[in-house]
């Protein structure tokens, strides 16, 4: 019976060590994913700002182009 208890203790210690290793691995992977999430969130915010800036630039250029085209029409009418 001592052998059986000793064997059970050894098995449980082995399982516990394996579970602790798996837990550490899962925790490391979770941390890596969390770091990547934060990086991607920051990148998304930067891209949102860049898109807004480009949108404003497009609007400004569109208005400028329309004004120049209107000026060209006016010059043709006068000429």
PDB file of N, CA, C and O in Angstrom:
ATOM      1  N   UNK A   1       0.814  -1.192   0.000  1.00  0.00           N
ATOM      2  CA  UNK A   1       0.000   0.000   0.000  1.00  0.00           C
ATOM      3  C   UNK A   1       0.857   1.255   0.000  1.00  0.00           C
ATOM      4  O   UNK A   1       0.498   2.245  -0.637  1.00  0.00           O
ATOM      5  N   UNK A   2       1.982   1.234   0.701  1.00  0.00           N
ATOM      6  CA  UNK A   2       2.875   2.385   0.686  1.00  0.00           C
ATOM      7  C   UNK A   2       3.358   2.680  -0.723  1.00  0.00           C
ATOM      8  O   UNK A   2       3.498   3.834  -1.126  1.00  0.00           O
ATOM      9  N   UNK A   3       3.606   1.619  -1.452  1.00  0.00           N
ATOM     10  CA  UNK A   3       4.057   1.789  -2.840  1.00  0.00           C
ATOM     11  C   UNK A   3       2.959   2.468  -3.654  1.00  0.00           C
ATOM     12  O   UNK A   3       3.245   3.334  -4.481  1.00  0.00           O
ATOM     13  N   UNK A   4       1.727   2.085  -3.428  1.00  0.00           N
ATOM     14  CA  UNK A   4       0.616   2.673  -4.154  1.00  0.00           C
ATOM     15  C   UNK A   4       0.468   4.146  -3.795  1.00  0.00           C
ATOM     16  O   UNK A   4       0.300   4.979  -4.686  1.00  0.00           O
ATOM     17  N   UNK A   5       0.524   4.481  -2.523  1.00  0.00           N
ATOM     18  CA  UNK A   5       0.444   5.879  -2.111  1.00  0.00           C
ATOM     19  C   UNK A   5       1.624   6.670  -2.648  1.00  0.00           C
ATOM     20  O   UNK A   5       1.454   7.788  -3.135  1.00  0.00           O
ATOM     21  N   UNK A   6       2.796   6.106  -2.565  1.00  0.00           N
ATOM     22  CA  UNK A   6       3.988   6.761  -3.081  1.00  0.00           C
ATOM     23  C   UNK A   6       3.865   6.990  -4.585  1.00  0.00           C
ATOM     24  O   UNK A   6       4.239   8.043  -5.100  1.00  0.00           O
ATOM     25  N   UNK A   7       3.339   5.994  -5.269  1.00  0.00           N
ATOM     26  CA  UNK A   7       3.147   6.087  -6.713  1.00  0.00           C
ATOM     27  C   UNK A   7       2.105   7.165  -7.043  1.00  0.00           C
ATOM     28  O   UNK A   7       2.283   7.937  -7.984  1.00  0.00           O
ATOM     29  N   UNK A   8       1.026   7.210  -6.267  1.00  0.00           N
ATOM     30  CA  UNK A   8      -0.011   8.222  -6.484  1.00  0.00           C
ATOM     31  C   UNK A   8       0.535   9.633  -6.238  1.00  0.00           C
ATOM     32  O   UNK A   8       0.242  10.562  -6.992  1.00  0.00           O
ATOM     33  N   UNK A   9       1.320   9.779  -5.189  1.00  0.00           N
ATOM     34  CA  UNK A   9       1.926  11.077  -4.881  1.00  0.00           C
ATOM     35  C   UNK A   9       2.833  11.519  -6.023  1.00  0.00           C
ATOM     36  O   UNK A   9       2.790  12.673  -6.451  1.00  0.00           O
ATOM     37  N   UNK A  10       3.656  10.592  -6.513  1.00  0.00           N
ATOM     38  CA  UNK A  10       4.564  10.896  -7.628  1.00  0.00           C
ATOM     39  C   UNK A  10       3.768  11.316  -8.866  1.00  0.00           C
ATOM     40  O   UNK A  10       4.117  12.286  -9.539  1.00  0.00           O
ATOM     41  N   UNK A  11       2.702  10.578  -9.155  1.00  0.00           N
ATOM     42  CA  UNK A  11       1.868  10.910 -10.316  1.00  0.00           C
ATOM     43  C   UNK A  11       1.231  12.290 -10.156  1.00  0.00           C
ATOM     44  O   UNK A  11       1.225  13.089 -11.093  1.00  0.00           O
ATOM     45  N   UNK A  12       0.697  12.563  -8.972  1.00  0.00           N
ATOM     46  CA  UNK A  12       0.069  13.857  -8.739  1.00  0.00           C
ATOM     47  C   UNK A  12       1.080  15.003  -8.802  1.00  0.00           C
ATOM     48  O   UNK A  12       0.777  16.076  -9.323  1.00  0.00           O
ATOM     49  N   UNK A  13       2.277  14.773  -8.271  1.00  0.00           N
ATOM     50  CA  UNK A  13       3.320  15.795  -8.356  1.00  0.00           C
ATOM     51  C   UNK A  13       3.687  16.068  -9.806  1.00  0.00           C
ATOM     52  O   UNK A  13       3.893  17.218 -10.193  1.00  0.00           O
ATOM     53  N   UNK A  14       3.768  15.011 -10.607  1.00  0.00           N
ATOM     54  CA  UNK A  14       4.079  15.147 -12.036  1.00  0.00           C
ATOM     55  C   UNK A  14       2.956  15.923 -12.739  1.00  0.00           C
ATOM     56  O   UNK A  14       3.222  16.829 -13.528  1.00  0.00           O
ATOM     57  N   UNK A  15       1.701  15.561 -12.447  1.00  0.00           N
ATOM     58  CA  UNK A  15       0.563  16.265 -13.043  1.00  0.00           C
ATOM     59  C   UNK A  15       0.545  17.729 -12.627  1.00  0.00           C
ATOM     60  O   UNK A  15       0.296  18.610 -13.449  1.00  0.00           O
ATOM     61  N   UNK A  16       0.808  17.987 -11.351  1.00  0.00           N
ATOM     62  CA  UNK A  16       0.844  19.357 -10.852  1.00  0.00           C
ATOM     63  C   UNK A  16       1.926  20.170 -11.550  1.00  0.00           C
ATOM     64  O   UNK A  16       1.689  21.308 -11.954  1.00  0.00           O
ATOM     65  N   UNK A  17       3.105  19.591 -11.691  1.00  0.00           N
ATOM     66  CA  UNK A  17       4.211  20.270 -12.389  1.00  0.00           C
ATOM     67  C   UNK A  17       3.822  20.557 -13.837  1.00  0.00           C
ATOM     68  O   UNK A  17       4.099  21.641 -14.352  1.00  0.00           O
ATOM     69  N   UNK A  18       3.182  19.589 -14.494  1.00  0.00           N
ATOM     70  CA  UNK A  18       2.759  19.755 -15.881  1.00  0.00           C
ATOM     71  C   UNK A  18       1.700  20.859 -15.989  1.00  0.00           C
ATOM     72  O   UNK A  18       1.756  21.697 -16.889  1.00  0.00           O
ATOM     73  N   UNK A  19       0.751  20.849 -15.077  1.00  0.00           N
ATOM     74  CA  UNK A  19      -0.295  21.877 -15.089  1.00  0.00           C
ATOM     75  C   UNK A  19       0.280  23.265 -14.826  1.00  0.00           C
ATOM     76  O   UNK A  19      -0.127  24.237 -15.464  1.00  0.00           O
ATOM     77  N   UNK A  20       1.211  23.361 -13.904  1.00  0.00           N
ATOM     78  CA  UNK A  20       1.845  24.655 -13.621  1.00  0.00           C
ATOM     79  C   UNK A  20       2.611  25.163 -14.833  1.00  0.00           C
ATOM     80  O   UNK A  20       2.598  26.359 -15.124  1.00  0.00           O
ATOM     81  N   UNK A  21       3.287  24.243 -15.549  1.00  0.00           N
ATOM     82  CA  UNK A  21       4.018  24.621 -16.764  1.00  0.00           C
ATOM     83  C   UNK A  21       3.038  25.112 -17.833  1.00  0.00           C
ATOM     84  O   UNK A  21       3.279  26.123 -18.492  1.00  0.00           O
ATOM     85  N   UNK A  22       1.933  24.383 -17.992  1.00  0.00           N
ATOM     86  CA  UNK A  22       0.921  24.791 -18.968  1.00  0.00           C
ATOM     87  C   UNK A  22       0.314  26.145 -18.607  1.00  0.00           C
ATOM     88  O   UNK A  22       0.042  26.969 -19.482  1.00  0.00           O
ATOM     89  N   UNK A  23       0.105  26.364 -17.310  1.00  0.00           N
ATOM     90  CA  UNK A  23      -0.436  27.647 -16.858  1.00  0.00           C
ATOM     91  C   UNK A  23       0.526  28.785 -17.187  1.00  0.00           C
ATOM     92  O   UNK A  23       0.102  29.829 -17.683  1.00  0.00           O
ATOM     93  N   UNK A  24       1.801  28.598 -16.919  1.00  0.00           N
ATOM     94  CA  UNK A  24       2.797  29.632 -17.230  1.00  0.00           C
ATOM     95  C   UNK A  24       2.838  29.908 -18.726  1.00  0.00           C
ATOM     96  O   UNK A  24       2.932  31.058 -19.156  1.00  0.00           O
ATOM     97  N   UNK A  25       2.765  28.837 -19.512  1.00  0.00           N
ATOM     98  CA  UNK A  25       2.764  29.002 -20.969  1.00  0.00           C
ATOM     99  C   UNK A  25       1.534  29.793 -21.419  1.00  0.00           C
ATOM    100  O   UNK A  25       1.641  30.715 -22.228  1.00  0.00           O
ATOM    101  N   UNK A  26       0.365  29.423 -20.889  1.00  0.00           N
ATOM    102  CA  UNK A  26      -0.864  30.135 -21.244  1.00  0.00           C
ATOM    103  C   UNK A  26      -0.774  31.597 -20.802  1.00  0.00           C
ATOM    104  O   UNK A  26      -1.214  32.485 -21.531  1.00  0.00           O
ATOM    105  N   UNK A  27      -0.218  31.855 -19.633  1.00  0.00           N
ATOM    106  CA  UNK A  27      -0.078  33.227 -19.143  1.00  0.00           C
ATOM    107  C   UNK A  27       0.869  34.029 -20.030  1.00  0.00           C
ATOM    108  O   UNK A  27       0.596  35.191 -20.331  1.00  0.00           O
ATOM    109  N   UNK A  28       1.972  33.427 -20.449  1.00  0.00           N
ATOM    110  CA  UNK A  28       2.913  34.104 -21.346  1.00  0.00           C
ATOM    111  C   UNK A  28       2.258  34.413 -22.682  1.00  0.00           C
ATOM    112  O   UNK A  28       2.451  35.495 -23.237  1.00  0.00           O
ATOM    113  N   UNK A  29       1.479  33.460 -23.203  1.00  0.00           N
ATOM    114  CA  UNK A  29       0.788  33.685 -24.473  1.00  0.00           C
ATOM    115  C   UNK A  29      -0.252  34.790 -24.322  1.00  0.00           C
ATOM    116  O   UNK A  29      -0.404  35.626 -25.212  1.00  0.00           O
ATOM    117  N   UNK A  30      -0.971  34.797 -23.193  1.00  0.00           N
ATOM    118  CA  UNK A  30      -1.967  35.833 -22.947  1.00  0.00           C
ATOM    119  C   UNK A  30      -1.307  37.201 -22.909  1.00  0.00           C
ATOM    120  O   UNK A  30      -1.816  38.164 -23.483  1.00  0.00           O
ATOM    121  N   UNK A  31      -0.176  37.279 -22.233  1.00  0.00           N
ATOM    122  CA  UNK A  31       0.533  38.566 -22.151  1.00  0.00           C
ATOM    123  C   UNK A  31       0.998  39.021 -23.533  1.00  0.00           C
ATOM    124  O   UNK A  31       0.919  40.204 -23.863  1.00  0.00           O
ATOM    125  N   UNK A  32       1.481  38.076 -24.333  1.00  0.00           N
ATOM    126  CA  UNK A  32       1.928  38.422 -25.687  1.00  0.00           C
ATOM    127  C   UNK A  32       0.749  38.930 -26.520  1.00  0.00           C
ATOM    128  O   UNK A  32       0.882  39.903 -27.263  1.00  0.00           O
ATOM    129  N   UNK A  33      -0.384  38.280 -26.395  1.00  0.00           N
ATOM    130  CA  UNK A  33      -1.573  38.713 -27.128  1.00  0.00           C
ATOM    131  C   UNK A  33      -2.021  40.080 -26.634  1.00  0.00           C
ATOM    132  O   UNK A  33      -2.424  40.925 -27.433  1.00  0.00           O
ATOM    133  N   UNK A  34      -1.955  40.306 -25.327  1.00  0.00           N
ATOM    134  CA  UNK A  34      -2.345  41.597 -24.765  1.00  0.00           C
ATOM    135  C   UNK A  34      -1.438  42.707 -25.290  1.00  0.00           C
ATOM    136  O   UNK A  34      -1.915  43.788 -25.635  1.00  0.00           O
ATOM    137  N   UNK A  35      -0.147  42.448 -25.350  1.00  0.00           N
ATOM    138  CA  UNK A  35       0.799  43.439 -25.888  1.00  0.00           C
ATOM    139  C   UNK A  35       0.472  43.720 -27.348  1.00  0.00           C
ATOM    140  O   UNK A  35       0.481  44.874 -27.776  1.00  0.00           O
ATOM    141  N   UNK A  36       0.184  42.677 -28.110  1.00  0.00           N
ATOM    142  CA  UNK A  36      -0.154  42.849 -29.526  1.00  0.00           C
ATOM    143  C   UNK A  36      -1.468  43.620 -29.672  1.00  0.00           C
ATOM    144  O   UNK A  36      -1.603  44.455 -30.567  1.00  0.00           O
ATOM    145  N   UNK A  37      -2.421  43.346 -28.806  1.00  0.00           N
ATOM    146  CA  UNK A  37      -3.700  44.060 -28.825  1.00  0.00           C
ATOM    147  C   UNK A  37      -3.482  45.558 -28.604  1.00  0.00           C
ATOM    148  O   UNK A  37      -4.039  46.389 -29.322  1.00  0.00           O
ATOM    149  N   UNK A  38      -2.678  45.887 -27.618  1.00  0.00           N
ATOM    150  CA  UNK A  38      -2.398  47.297 -27.322  1.00  0.00           C
ATOM    151  C   UNK A  38      -1.699  47.950 -28.511  1.00  0.00           C
ATOM    152  O   UNK A  38      -2.014  49.083 -28.876  1.00  0.00           O
ATOM    153  N   UNK A  39      -0.744  47.232 -29.117  1.00  0.00           N
ATOM    154  CA  UNK A  39      -0.027  47.768 -30.277  1.00  0.00           C
ATOM    155  C   UNK A  39      -0.993  48.008 -31.442  1.00  0.00           C
ATOM    156  O   UNK A  39      -0.942  49.049 -32.097  1.00  0.00           O
ATOM    157  N   UNK A  40      -1.870  47.034 -31.690  1.00  0.00           N
ATOM    158  CA  UNK A  40      -2.815  47.178 -32.793  1.00  0.00           C
ATOM    159  C   UNK A  40      -3.845  48.278 -32.511  1.00  0.00           C
ATOM    160  O   UNK A  40      -4.262  48.984 -33.429  1.00  0.00           O
ATOM    161  N   UNK A  41      -4.246  48.423 -31.274  1.00  0.00           N
ATOM    162  CA  UNK A  41      -5.182  49.488 -30.914  1.00  0.00           C
ATOM    163  C   UNK A  41      -4.544  50.856 -31.163  1.00  0.00           C
ATOM    164  O   UNK A  41      -5.187  51.763 -31.693  1.00  0.00           O
ATOM    165  N   UNK A  42      -3.279  50.994 -30.777  1.00  0.00           N
ATOM    166  CA  UNK A  42      -2.561  52.243 -31.015  1.00  0.00           C
ATOM    167  C   UNK A  42      -2.436  52.501 -32.522  1.00  0.00           C
ATOM    168  O   UNK A  42      -2.628  53.626 -32.984  1.00  0.00           O
ATOM    169  N   UNK A  43      -2.115  51.460 -33.274  1.00  0.00           N
ATOM    170  CA  UNK A  43      -1.987  51.594 -34.727  1.00  0.00           C
ATOM    171  C   UNK A  43      -3.323  52.004 -35.340  1.00  0.00           C
ATOM    172  O   UNK A  43      -3.368  52.841 -36.242  1.00  0.00           O
ATOM    173  N   UNK A  44      -4.407  51.415 -34.848  1.00  0.00           N
ATOM    174  CA  UNK A  44      -5.728  51.774 -35.365  1.00  0.00           C
ATOM    175  C   UNK A  44      -6.026  53.246 -35.100  1.00  0.00           C
ATOM    176  O   UNK A  44      -6.551  53.939 -35.973  1.00  0.00           O
ATOM    177  N   UNK A  45      -5.699  53.723 -33.916  1.00  0.00           N
ATOM    178  CA  UNK A  45      -5.918  55.133 -33.599  1.00  0.00           C
ATOM    179  C   UNK A  45      -5.096  56.026 -34.522  1.00  0.00           C
ATOM    180  O   UNK A  45      -5.587  57.049 -35.000  1.00  0.00           O
ATOM    181  N   UNK A  46      -3.846  55.640 -34.771  1.00  0.00           N
ATOM    182  CA  UNK A  46      -2.998  56.423 -35.676  1.00  0.00           C
ATOM    183  C   UNK A  46      -3.579  56.435 -37.088  1.00  0.00           C
ATOM    184  O   UNK A  46      -3.569  57.466 -37.760  1.00  0.00           O
ATOM    185  N   UNK A  47      -4.085  55.287 -37.531  1.00  0.00           N
ATOM    186  CA  UNK A  47      -4.678  55.225 -38.864  1.00  0.00           C
ATOM    187  C   UNK A  47      -5.969  56.030 -38.946  1.00  0.00           C
ATOM    188  O   UNK A  47      -6.246  56.642 -39.978  1.00  0.00           O
ATOM    189  N   UNK A  48      -6.752  56.040 -37.889  1.00  0.00           N
ATOM    190  CA  UNK A  48      -7.961  56.871 -37.871  1.00  0.00           C
ATOM    191  C   UNK A  48      -7.602  58.347 -38.027  1.00  0.00           C
ATOM    192  O   UNK A  48      -8.243  59.068 -38.791  1.00  0.00           O
ATOM    193  N   UNK A  49      -6.584  58.788 -37.310  1.00  0.00           N
ATOM    194  CA  UNK A  49      -6.136  60.180 -37.413  1.00  0.00           C
ATOM    195  C   UNK A  49      -5.655  60.459 -38.841  1.00  0.00           C
ATOM    196  O   UNK A  49      -5.994  61.488 -39.425  1.00  0.00           O
ATOM    197  N   UNK A  50      -4.867  59.541 -39.394  1.00  0.00           N
ATOM    198  CA  UNK A  50      -4.336  59.716 -40.750  1.00  0.00           C
ATOM    199  C   UNK A  50      -5.478  59.790 -41.765  1.00  0.00           C
ATOM    200  O   UNK A  50      -5.450  60.625 -42.669  1.00  0.00           O
ATOM    201  N   UNK A  51      -6.479  58.922 -41.620  1.00  0.00           N
ATOM    202  CA  UNK A  51      -7.622  58.952 -42.530  1.00  0.00           C
ATOM    203  C   UNK A  51      -8.374  60.270 -42.433  1.00  0.00           C
ATOM    204  O   UNK A  51      -8.775  60.834 -43.451  1.00  0.00           O
ATOM    205  N   UNK A  52      -8.570  60.765 -41.210  1.00  0.00           N
ATOM    206  CA  UNK A  52      -9.253  62.058 -41.043  1.00  0.00           C
ATOM    207  C   UNK A  52      -8.470  63.172 -41.720  1.00  0.00           C
ATOM    208  O   UNK A  52      -9.044  64.022 -42.400  1.00  0.00           O
ATOM    209  N   UNK A  53      -7.154  63.162 -41.529  1.00  0.00           N
ATOM    210  CA  UNK A  53      -6.317  64.187 -42.153  1.00  0.00           C
ATOM    211  C   UNK A  53      -6.416  64.110 -43.679  1.00  0.00           C
ATOM    212  O   UNK A  53      -6.523  65.133 -44.354  1.00  0.00           O
ATOM    213  N   UNK A  54      -6.380  62.897 -44.209  1.00  0.00           N
ATOM    214  CA  UNK A  54      -6.499  62.736 -45.662  1.00  0.00           C
ATOM    215  C   UNK A  54      -7.866  63.173 -46.159  1.00  0.00           C
ATOM    216  O   UNK A  54      -7.979  63.782 -47.224  1.00  0.00           O
ATOM    217  N   UNK A  55      -8.898  62.867 -45.397  1.00  0.00           N
ATOM    218  CA  UNK A  55     -10.248  63.278 -45.775  1.00  0.00           C
ATOM    219  C   UNK A  55     -10.357  64.794 -45.836  1.00  0.00           C
ATOM    220  O   UNK A  55     -10.935  65.342 -46.775  1.00  0.00           O
ATOM    221  N   UNK A  56      -9.803  65.472 -44.839  1.00  0.00           N
ATOM    222  CA  UNK A  56      -9.812  66.940 -44.843  1.00  0.00           C
ATOM    223  C   UNK A  56      -9.012  67.478 -46.026  1.00  0.00           C
ATOM    224  O   UNK A  56      -9.423  68.445 -46.668  1.00  0.00           O
ATOM    225  N   UNK A  57      -7.888  66.862 -46.310  1.00  0.00           N
ATOM    226  CA  UNK A  57      -7.056  67.298 -47.442  1.00  0.00           C
ATOM    227  C   UNK A  57      -7.813  67.114 -48.756  1.00  0.00           C
ATOM    228  O   UNK A  57      -7.764  67.975 -49.634  1.00  0.00           O
ATOM    229  N   UNK A  58      -8.506  65.995 -48.883  1.00  0.00           N
ATOM    230  CA  UNK A  58      -9.291  65.739 -50.107  1.00  0.00           C
ATOM    231  C   UNK A  58     -10.393  66.783 -50.247  1.00  0.00           C
ATOM    232  O   UNK A  58     -10.602  67.329 -51.330  1.00  0.00           O
ATOM    233  N   UNK A  59     -11.093  67.056 -49.158  1.00  0.00           N
ATOM    234  CA  UNK A  59     -12.156  68.071 -49.203  1.00  0.00           C
ATOM    235  C   UNK A  59     -11.599  69.435 -49.601  1.00  0.00           C
ATOM    236  O   UNK A  59     -12.176  70.135 -50.434  1.00  0.00           O
ATOM    237  N   UNK A  60     -10.474  69.803 -48.997  1.00  0.00           N
ATOM    238  CA  UNK A  60      -9.870  71.093 -49.298  1.00  0.00           C
ATOM    239  C   UNK A  60      -9.458  71.161 -50.772  1.00  0.00           C
ATOM    240  O   UNK A  60      -9.710  72.158 -51.449  1.00  0.00           O
ATOM    241  N   UNK A  61      -8.819  70.085 -51.264  1.00  0.00           N
ATOM    242  CA  UNK A  61      -8.381  70.065 -52.673  1.00  0.00           C
ATOM    243  C   UNK A  61      -9.578  70.095 -53.621  1.00  0.00           C
ATOM    244  O   UNK A  61      -9.521  70.729 -54.674  1.00  0.00           O
ATOM    245  N   UNK A  62     -10.650  69.418 -53.253  1.00  0.00           N
ATOM    246  CA  UNK A  62     -11.855  69.408 -54.083  1.00  0.00           C
ATOM    247  C   UNK A  62     -12.442  70.809 -54.191  1.00  0.00           C
ATOM    248  O   UNK A  62     -12.819  71.253 -55.275  1.00  0.00           O
ATOM    249  N   UNK A  63     -12.516  71.507 -53.040  1.00  0.00           N
ATOM    250  CA  UNK A  63     -13.023  72.886 -53.062  1.00  0.00           C
ATOM    251  C   UNK A  63     -12.098  73.804 -53.875  1.00  0.00           C
ATOM    252  O   UNK A  63     -12.554  74.657 -54.636  1.00  0.00           O
ATOM    253  N   UNK A  64     -10.802  73.605 -53.694  1.00  0.00           N
ATOM    254  CA  UNK A  64      -9.833  74.426 -54.431  1.00  0.00           C
ATOM    255  C   UNK A  64      -9.969  74.186 -55.935  1.00  0.00           C
ATOM    256  O   UNK A  64      -9.947  75.131 -56.724  1.00  0.00           O
ATOM    257  N   UNK A  65     -10.107  72.930 -56.325  1.00  0.00           N
ATOM    258  CA  UNK A  65     -10.260  72.586 -57.737  1.00  0.00           C
ATOM    259  C   UNK A  65     -11.542  73.196 -58.301  1.00  0.00           C
ATOM    260  O   UNK A  65     -11.540  73.744 -59.403  1.00  0.00           O
ATOM    261  N   UNK A  66     -12.634  73.100 -57.546  1.00  0.00           N
ATOM    262  CA  UNK A  66     -13.907  73.674 -58.001  1.00  0.00           C
ATOM    263  C   UNK A  66     -13.777  75.185 -58.166  1.00  0.00           C
ATOM    264  O   UNK A  66     -14.306  75.748 -59.124  1.00  0.00           O
ATOM    265  N   UNK A  67     -13.081  75.843 -57.248  1.00  0.00           N
ATOM    266  CA  UNK A  67     -12.897  77.296 -57.352  1.00  0.00           C
ATOM    267  C   UNK A  67     -12.066  77.647 -58.586  1.00  0.00           C
ATOM    268  O   UNK A  67     -12.374  78.607 -59.292  1.00  0.00           O
ATOM    269  N   UNK A  68     -11.012  76.867 -58.847  1.00  0.00           N
ATOM    270  CA  UNK A  68     -10.186  77.134 -60.034  1.00  0.00           C
ATOM    271  C   UNK A  68     -10.967  76.892 -61.310  1.00  0.00           C
ATOM    272  O   UNK A  68     -10.845  77.654 -62.270  1.00  0.00           O
ATOM    273  N   UNK A  69     -11.772  75.833 -61.330  1.00  0.00           N
ATOM    274  CA  UNK A  69     -12.584  75.558 -62.520  1.00  0.00           C
ATOM    275  C   UNK A  69     -13.611  76.662 -62.744  1.00  0.00           C
ATOM    276  O   UNK A  69     -13.870  77.052 -63.882  1.00  0.00           O
ATOM    277  N   UNK A  70     -14.188  77.159 -61.670  1.00  0.00           N
ATOM    278  CA  UNK A  70     -15.137  78.262 -61.772  1.00  0.00           C
ATOM    279  C   UNK A  70     -14.427  79.520 -62.293  1.00  0.00           C
ATOM    280  O   UNK A  70     -14.975  80.258 -63.112  1.00  0.00           O
ATOM    281  N   UNK A  71     -13.204  79.751 -61.806  1.00  0.00           N
ATOM    282  CA  UNK A  71     -12.425  80.893 -62.290  1.00  0.00           C
ATOM    283  C   UNK A  71     -12.110  80.763 -63.767  1.00  0.00           C
ATOM    284  O   UNK A  71     -12.140  81.745 -64.509  1.00  0.00           O
ATOM    285  N   UNK A  72     -11.809  79.545 -64.189  1.00  0.00           N
ATOM    286  CA  UNK A  72     -11.517  79.288 -65.609  1.00  0.00           C
ATOM    287  C   UNK A  72     -12.761  79.560 -66.461  1.00  0.00           C
ATOM    288  O   UNK A  72     -12.655  80.148 -67.537  1.00  0.00           O
ATOM    289  N   UNK A  73     -13.921  79.142 -65.995  1.00  0.00           N
ATOM    290  CA  UNK A  73     -15.167  79.409 -66.724  1.00  0.00           C
ATOM    291  C   UNK A  73     -15.383  80.913 -66.832  1.00  0.00           C
ATOM    292  O   UNK A  73     -15.736  81.429 -67.892  1.00  0.00           O
ATOM    293  N   UNK A  74     -15.168  81.599 -65.731  1.00  0.00           N
ATOM    294  CA  UNK A  74     -15.362  83.056 -65.712  1.00  0.00           C
ATOM    295  C   UNK A  74     -14.405  83.733 -66.692  1.00  0.00           C
ATOM    296  O   UNK A  74     -14.809  84.645 -67.415  1.00  0.00           O
ATOM    297  N   UNK A  75     -13.149  83.301 -66.725  1.00  0.00           N
ATOM    298  CA  UNK A  75     -12.187  83.882 -67.666  1.00  0.00           C
ATOM    299  C   UNK A  75     -12.582  83.646 -69.097  1.00  0.00           C
ATOM    300  O   UNK A  75     -12.387  84.518 -69.945  1.00  0.00           O
ATOM    301  N   UNK A  76     -13.146  82.463 -69.393  1.00  0.00           N
ATOM    302  CA  UNK A  76     -13.583  82.159 -70.775  1.00  0.00           C
ATOM    303  C   UNK A  76     -14.769  83.026 -71.186  1.00  0.00           C
ATOM    304  O   UNK A  76     -14.885  83.468 -72.329  1.00  0.00           O
ATOM    305  N   UNK A  77     -15.647  83.251 -70.204  1.00  0.00           N
ATOM    306  CA  UNK A  77     -16.822  84.088 -70.506  1.00  0.00           C
ATOM    307  C   UNK A  77     -16.386  85.514 -70.825  1.00  0.00           C
ATOM    308  O   UNK A  77     -16.901  86.143 -71.750  1.00  0.00           O
ATOM    309  N   UNK A  78     -15.433  86.013 -70.048  1.00  0.00           N
ATOM    310  CA  UNK A  78     -14.957  87.380 -70.242  1.00  0.00           C
ATOM    311  C   UNK A  78     -14.168  87.494 -71.548  1.00  0.00           C
ATOM    312  O   UNK A  78     -14.248  88.508 -72.242  1.00  0.00           O
ATOM    313  N   UNK A  79     -13.410  86.450 -71.878  1.00  0.00           N
ATOM    314  CA  UNK A  79     -12.555  86.520 -73.079  1.00  0.00           C
ATOM    315  C   UNK A  79     -13.329  86.349 -74.318  1.00  0.00           C
ATOM    316  O   UNK A  79     -12.761  86.382 -75.410  1.00  0.00           O
TER     317      UNK A  79
END
